[in-house]
Amino acid sequence: MNRGTLLIHNGHEIEPLSGALGVPIIQTSTFDQGDLSGHQEYDYARSGNPTRKALEEIIAGLEKGALGYAFGSGIAAIASVLGIFSAGDHIIAAEDIYGGSWRILNTFYKRWGLEMTPVDARDPDQIRRAIKPHTKGLFLETPSNPLLKITDLPACLGIAQEAGIISIVDNTFMTPYLQRPLELGADIVVHSATKFLGGHSDVISGLAVTKTEALGKRVYAVQNSFGAVPGPWDVWLVMRGIKTLKVRMDAQEATARQLAAWLQAHDTVKQVFYPGLAGHPGREINEAQAAGAGAVFSFKTRTKEQALRFLGKVELAATAVSLGGVETIASYPVKMSHASVPPAERERLGITDTLIRISVGLEDPEDLIADFAQALQ
């Protein structure tokens, strides 16, 4: 089946006991264990829940992985996956990952003895040169947040395979509908399901999928120990969102292409960052490893005042944290997603006070263009 069909026909489209066209919400904290034989699958909802298991099997199937796991948020998924490493291990990470990922690596896990080296992942040789005898992991994100930098996944993941280190790819922007890192050589893929997978700005959730069962068991041990799991209602909302992912992503990407091209020609806009535009660095790489350019782009105005005026005047885009909803969202990375990154590091990476990130929603493109025009006047 094609990717769009798999979003619907994923093995959980019909509930076998009643024939319901959907997975039931099993709202319970514990399960009767009968004769204590030890053969029962469920005992306590932190360790497993039938509703959660359905989502975990769905995302594993969509990413073509062995085992999937659901978490209470995207950062909970990332932190739990990083929990498979030990004090003294060394992680190589793309230097322009999501600010929350940077924070958990460079503060929380750093205190516990996990060493991290940031690199420009657009250059695979930087990854190769950063490998040390105690390097255990590689953390990538493509397109990157918020500058949409493109990493050559087959090249970088091949280096990780040669070195015998575990590779992790944040696939939040692309989703398995547009990109499947496990098929390109990754060991683990993570998602903030809050974003495009949930798709309606009404749920907080995270997901992880492993290529092998052995690696999956290591992730499950952390999931069960940390207990950062979602409730069944949140799980159900994500499963509902996945069903409409194709139509949303197709429409949102089409609008993103049109809106980004319009902004590129506007006299108050200095630069637009979007892999769907001709001339975007890495566009050809993205087209080779993904089925689209996605629905997120960023742009820089010529002055900070223009950026702040746009955020204050725009009407059809919410000025907010997050992305991937049915409504267009404008974010200000220096104050939102990357506020925890030191100012000097933000400036070095190009995350300036003139940068605005746009997550395109389902509004008509003509209306968004008209609104953006008045906000940029």
C-alpha positions as CSV (number, residue, x, y, z in Angstrom):
1,M,0.0,0.0,0.0
2,N,1.0,3.6,-0.5
3,R,1.9,5.8,2.4
4,G,-1.4,7.6,2.5
5,T,-3.4,4.3,2.6
6,L,-1.2,2.9,5.4
7,L,-2.2,5.8,7.6
8,I,-5.7,4.4,7.6
9,H,-5.2,0.7,7.1
10,N,-2.6,0.1,9.8
11,G,-3.8,-3.0,11.5
12,H,-6.0,-1.2,13.9
13,E,-8.8,0.1,11.7
14,I,-11.4,-2.3,13.1
15,E,-11.7,-3.3,16.7
16,P,-12.2,-7.1,16.6
17,L,-14.6,-7.7,19.5
18,S,-17.3,-5.1,18.5
19,G,-16.4,-4.2,14.9
20,A,-16.0,-0.6,15.9
21,L,-14.1,1.6,13.4
22,G,-11.6,2.7,15.9
23,V,-9.5,1.7,18.9
24,P,-11.4,1.9,22.2
25,I,-10.1,4.1,25.1
26,I,-9.2,1.8,27.9
27,Q,-9.3,4.3,30.8
28,T,-7.8,2.3,33.7
29,S,-4.8,2.4,36.0
30,T,-4.5,-1.3,36.7
31,F,-5.6,-4.7,35.5
32,D,-7.0,-7.8,37.2
33,Q,-4.2,-10.5,37.2
34,G,-6.3,-13.6,37.7
35,D,-4.4,-16.5,39.1
36,L,-1.0,-14.7,39.2
37,S,0.4,-17.0,36.6
38,G,2.6,-14.3,35.2
39,H,1.3,-14.8,31.6
40,Q,-1.0,-11.8,31.5
41,E,0.1,-9.0,29.2
42,Y,-1.1,-6.1,31.2
43,D,-0.7,-5.5,35.0
44,Y,-0.2,-1.7,35.5
45,A,-1.0,1.1,33.0
46,R,2.5,2.7,33.3
47,S,3.9,-0.5,32.0
48,G,1.3,-1.0,29.3
49,N,-2.2,-0.2,28.1
50,P,-4.1,-1.7,25.2
51,T,-4.9,1.8,23.7
52,R,-1.3,2.9,24.0
53,K,-0.1,-0.4,22.5
54,A,-2.3,0.2,19.4
55,L,-0.6,3.6,18.8
56,E,2.8,2.1,19.4
57,E,2.1,-0.6,16.8
58,I,0.8,1.9,14.3
59,I,3.8,4.2,14.5
60,A,6.2,1.2,14.3
61,G,4.4,0.1,11.1
62,L,4.5,3.5,9.6
63,E,8.2,4.0,10.3
64,K,8.9,0.4,9.2
65,G,10.5,-0.4,12.6
66,A,10.5,-3.3,15.0
67,L,9.0,-1.7,18.1
68,G,7.3,1.6,18.9
69,Y,6.8,3.5,22.2
70,A,4.5,6.4,23.2
71,F,5.4,9.1,25.7
72,G,3.8,12.0,27.4
73,S,5.5,14.6,25.2
74,G,8.1,14.8,22.4
75,I,10.9,15.8,24.8
76,A,9.9,12.9,27.1
77,A,10.4,10.6,24.1
78,I,13.8,12.2,23.4
79,A,14.9,12.2,27.0
80,S,13.9,8.5,27.4
81,V,15.7,7.5,24.3
82,L,18.8,9.3,25.5
83,G,18.3,7.4,28.8
84,I,19.7,4.2,27.1
85,F,23.2,5.7,27.3
86,S,25.4,5.7,30.4
87,A,27.5,8.2,32.3
88,G,30.8,8.7,30.5
89,D,29.3,8.0,27.0
90,H,29.8,10.6,24.3
91,I,27.0,11.8,21.9
92,I,27.5,13.7,18.7
93,A,24.6,16.0,17.9
94,A,23.6,18.3,15.1
95,E,24.3,21.8,16.3
96,D,21.0,23.3,15.3
97,I,18.5,20.8,16.8
98,Y,15.3,21.8,18.6
99,G,16.1,24.0,21.6
100,G,14.5,21.5,24.0
101,S,16.8,18.7,22.7
102,W,19.8,21.0,23.0
103,R,18.8,21.8,26.6
104,I,18.3,18.2,27.7
105,L,21.6,17.2,26.3
106,N,23.6,20.2,27.4
107,T,22.2,20.6,30.9
108,F,20.3,17.7,32.3
109,Y,22.3,14.8,30.9
110,K,25.5,16.7,31.1
111,R,25.1,16.8,34.8
112,W,24.9,13.0,34.8
113,G,28.1,12.6,32.8
114,L,26.9,12.4,29.3
115,E,29.3,14.2,27.0
116,M,28.0,16.0,23.9
117,T,29.8,17.4,20.9
118,P,27.8,19.7,18.5
119,V,28.7,19.6,14.8
120,D,27.4,21.0,11.5
121,A,25.7,17.9,10.3
122,R,25.5,19.2,6.8
123,D,29.1,18.2,6.6
124,P,29.4,14.4,7.2
125,D,33.1,14.7,7.7
126,Q,32.5,16.8,10.9
127,I,30.7,13.8,12.3
128,R,33.5,11.5,11.3
129,R,36.1,13.8,12.9
130,A,34.1,14.1,16.1
131,I,34.0,10.4,16.9
132,K,35.9,9.4,20.0
133,P,36.6,5.9,21.5
134,H,33.7,6.4,23.9
135,T,31.2,7.8,21.3
136,K,28.0,5.9,21.6
137,G,25.4,7.9,19.8
138,L,24.6,10.3,17.0
139,F,21.6,12.7,17.2
140,L,20.3,14.3,14.0
141,E,17.3,16.4,12.9
142,T,16.4,17.1,9.3
143,P,15.1,19.5,8.2
144,S,16.5,21.3,11.3
145,N,14.6,23.6,13.6
146,P,14.3,26.5,12.9
147,L,16.5,27.1,9.8
148,L,15.5,24.1,7.8
149,K,19.1,22.9,7.3
150,I,19.2,19.6,5.4
151,T,21.3,16.7,6.6
152,D,22.3,13.9,4.2
153,L,20.9,11.0,6.2
154,P,22.3,8.1,4.2
155,A,25.8,9.6,4.4
156,C,25.7,10.5,8.1
157,L,24.0,7.3,9.2
158,G,26.5,5.3,7.2
159,I,29.3,6.8,9.3
160,A,27.4,5.9,12.4
161,Q,27.0,2.3,11.2
162,E,30.7,2.0,10.4
163,A,31.6,3.3,13.9
164,G,29.1,1.0,15.6
165,I,27.3,3.9,17.3
166,I,23.5,4.3,17.8
167,S,21.9,6.8,15.5
168,I,18.8,8.8,16.4
169,V,16.8,11.0,14.1
170,D,14.1,13.5,15.1
171,N,11.5,13.1,12.3
172,T,8.9,15.6,13.7
173,F,8.9,18.0,10.7
174,M,8.6,15.3,8.1
175,T,6.5,12.5,9.8
176,P,6.7,9.0,8.3
177,Y,4.4,10.2,5.5
178,L,7.2,12.2,4.0
179,Q,10.4,10.6,5.4
180,R,11.5,7.3,7.0
181,P,14.9,7.5,8.6
182,L,15.0,3.9,9.6
183,E,14.9,2.9,6.0
184,L,17.8,5.3,5.4
185,G,19.9,3.6,8.1
186,A,18.9,5.1,11.4
187,D,18.6,3.0,14.6
188,I,15.9,5.0,16.4
189,V,13.4,7.7,15.2
190,V,11.7,10.1,17.5
191,H,8.7,12.4,17.1
192,S,6.9,15.1,18.9
193,A,3.4,13.7,18.1
194,T,2.1,17.0,19.5
195,K,2.9,18.4,16.1
196,F,1.8,17.0,12.7
197,L,0.9,13.5,13.8
198,G,-1.7,14.8,16.3
199,G,-2.3,17.7,14.0
200,H,-4.9,19.8,15.9
201,S,-3.0,21.6,18.7
202,D,-5.0,19.7,21.3
203,V,-2.7,17.0,22.6
204,I,0.9,16.6,24.0
205,S,2.6,13.4,23.1
206,G,5.8,11.8,21.9
207,L,6.8,8.7,20.0
208,A,9.9,6.6,19.4
209,V,10.5,3.7,17.0
210,T,13.5,1.3,17.0
211,K,14.9,-0.6,14.1
212,T,15.5,-3.8,16.2
213,E,13.7,-5.6,19.0
214,A,16.9,-5.6,21.1
215,L,17.2,-1.8,20.9
216,G,13.4,-1.6,21.5
217,K,13.7,-3.5,24.8
218,R,16.3,-1.0,26.0
219,V,14.0,1.9,25.2
220,Y,11.1,0.1,27.0
221,A,13.2,-0.4,30.1
222,V,13.6,3.4,30.3
223,Q,10.0,4.1,29.4
224,N,8.8,1.8,32.2
225,S,11.3,3.2,34.7
226,F,10.7,6.9,33.9
227,G,7.0,6.4,33.5
228,A,6.7,9.4,31.2
229,V,3.8,7.8,29.3
230,P,0.6,9.4,27.8
231,G,-2.9,8.7,29.0
232,P,-5.3,6.7,26.7
233,W,-7.3,9.8,25.7
234,D,-4.2,11.5,24.5
235,V,-3.1,8.4,22.6
236,W,-6.5,8.2,21.0
237,L,-6.3,11.8,19.8
238,V,-2.9,11.0,18.1
239,M,-4.4,8.0,16.4
240,R,-7.2,10.1,15.2
241,G,-4.8,12.7,13.9
242,I,-2.8,10.1,12.0
243,K,-5.8,9.2,10.0
244,T,-5.9,12.6,8.3
245,L,-2.2,13.2,8.1
246,K,-2.0,12.7,4.3
247,V,-4.7,15.3,3.4
248,R,-3.4,17.8,5.9
249,M,0.3,17.5,4.9
250,D,-0.5,17.6,1.2
251,A,-2.6,20.8,1.6
252,Q,-0.2,22.4,4.1
253,E,2.9,21.8,2.0
254,A,1.2,23.2,-1.1
255,T,0.3,26.4,0.7
256,A,3.8,26.5,2.3
257,R,5.4,26.5,-1.2
258,Q,3.2,29.3,-2.4
259,L,3.6,31.4,0.7
260,A,7.3,31.0,0.9
261,A,7.7,32.0,-2.7
262,W,5.6,35.1,-2.1
263,L,7.7,36.1,0.9
264,Q,10.9,35.6,-1.0
265,A,9.9,38.4,-3.3
266,H,8.8,40.8,-0.6
267,D,11.0,43.9,0.0
268,T,10.9,43.6,3.8
269,V,12.1,40.0,3.7
270,K,15.8,39.4,3.7
271,Q,15.8,35.6,3.4
272,V,13.4,32.6,3.3
273,F,14.5,29.1,4.6
274,Y,12.5,26.3,3.0
275,P,13.6,23.2,1.2
276,G,10.8,23.5,-1.3
277,L,12.4,26.7,-2.8
278,A,14.9,26.6,-5.6
279,G,18.3,27.5,-4.3
280,H,17.7,26.3,-0.8
281,P,21.0,24.6,0.3
282,G,20.4,20.8,0.5
283,R,17.2,20.9,-1.6
284,E,18.4,18.1,-3.8
285,I,19.5,16.0,-0.8
286,N,16.0,16.5,0.7
287,E,14.3,15.5,-2.5
288,A,16.4,12.3,-2.6
289,Q,15.5,11.2,0.9
290,A,12.1,12.6,1.5
291,A,8.8,12.7,-0.3
292,G,8.2,16.4,0.2
293,A,9.4,19.6,1.7
294,G,7.0,19.8,4.6
295,A,4.9,22.6,5.9
296,V,7.3,24.6,8.0
297,F,9.6,27.4,6.9
298,S,11.4,30.4,8.4
299,F,12.1,33.9,7.1
300,K,14.2,36.8,8.2
301,T,13.0,40.4,8.0
302,R,15.5,43.2,7.4
303,T,15.1,44.6,10.9
304,K,14.1,43.4,14.4
305,E,11.3,46.0,14.4
306,Q,9.8,44.6,11.2
307,A,9.8,41.1,12.8
308,L,8.1,42.3,16.0
309,R,5.6,44.4,14.0
310,F,4.7,41.4,11.8
311,L,4.1,39.2,14.9
312,G,1.9,41.9,16.5
313,K,-0.2,42.6,13.3
314,V,-0.7,39.2,11.7
315,E,-4.3,38.0,12.2
316,L,-4.6,34.6,10.6
317,A,-1.5,33.1,12.3
318,A,-1.4,32.6,16.1
319,T,1.9,33.9,17.6
320,A,2.6,30.8,19.7
321,V,5.0,27.9,20.6
322,S,4.5,24.7,18.6
323,L,3.7,23.8,15.1
324,G,1.9,21.2,12.9
325,G,-1.7,22.2,13.7
326,V,-4.6,23.0,11.4
327,E,-4.1,26.7,12.1
328,T,-1.1,28.7,10.9
329,I,1.4,29.4,13.8
330,A,4.1,32.1,13.8
331,S,6.9,31.5,16.3
332,Y,9.7,33.7,17.4
333,P,12.6,31.3,18.1
334,V,14.8,33.6,20.1
335,K,12.0,34.0,22.7
336,M,10.3,30.6,22.2
337,S,11.8,27.3,20.9
338,H,15.4,28.3,21.3
339,A,15.3,30.7,24.3
340,S,17.3,28.2,26.3
341,V,20.2,28.3,23.8
342,P,22.8,30.9,24.9
343,P,22.5,34.2,22.8
344,A,26.0,33.9,21.4
345,E,25.4,30.4,20.2
346,R,22.0,31.4,18.7
347,E,23.7,34.3,16.8
348,R,26.4,32.0,15.5
349,L,23.8,29.5,14.2
350,G,21.8,32.3,12.5
351,I,18.9,32.2,15.0
352,T,18.6,36.0,15.2
353,D,16.0,38.5,16.5
354,T,14.8,38.9,12.9
355,L,13.9,35.3,12.4
356,I,10.3,34.1,12.3
357,R,9.3,30.5,11.9
358,I,6.0,29.7,10.2
359,S,4.0,26.4,10.5
360,V,1.4,26.6,7.7
361,G,-2.1,25.5,8.5
362,L,-5.2,24.8,6.4
363,E,-6.3,28.3,5.6
364,D,-6.6,29.3,2.0
365,P,-3.3,30.5,0.7
366,E,-4.7,33.7,-0.8
367,D,-6.0,34.7,2.6
368,L,-2.7,34.0,4.3
369,I,-0.8,36.0,1.7
370,A,-3.2,39.0,2.1
371,D,-2.8,38.8,5.9
372,F,1.0,38.5,5.7
373,A,1.1,41.5,3.3
374,Q,-0.8,43.8,5.7
375,A,1.4,42.6,8.7
376,L,4.6,43.4,6.8
377,Q,3.5,46.8,5.6
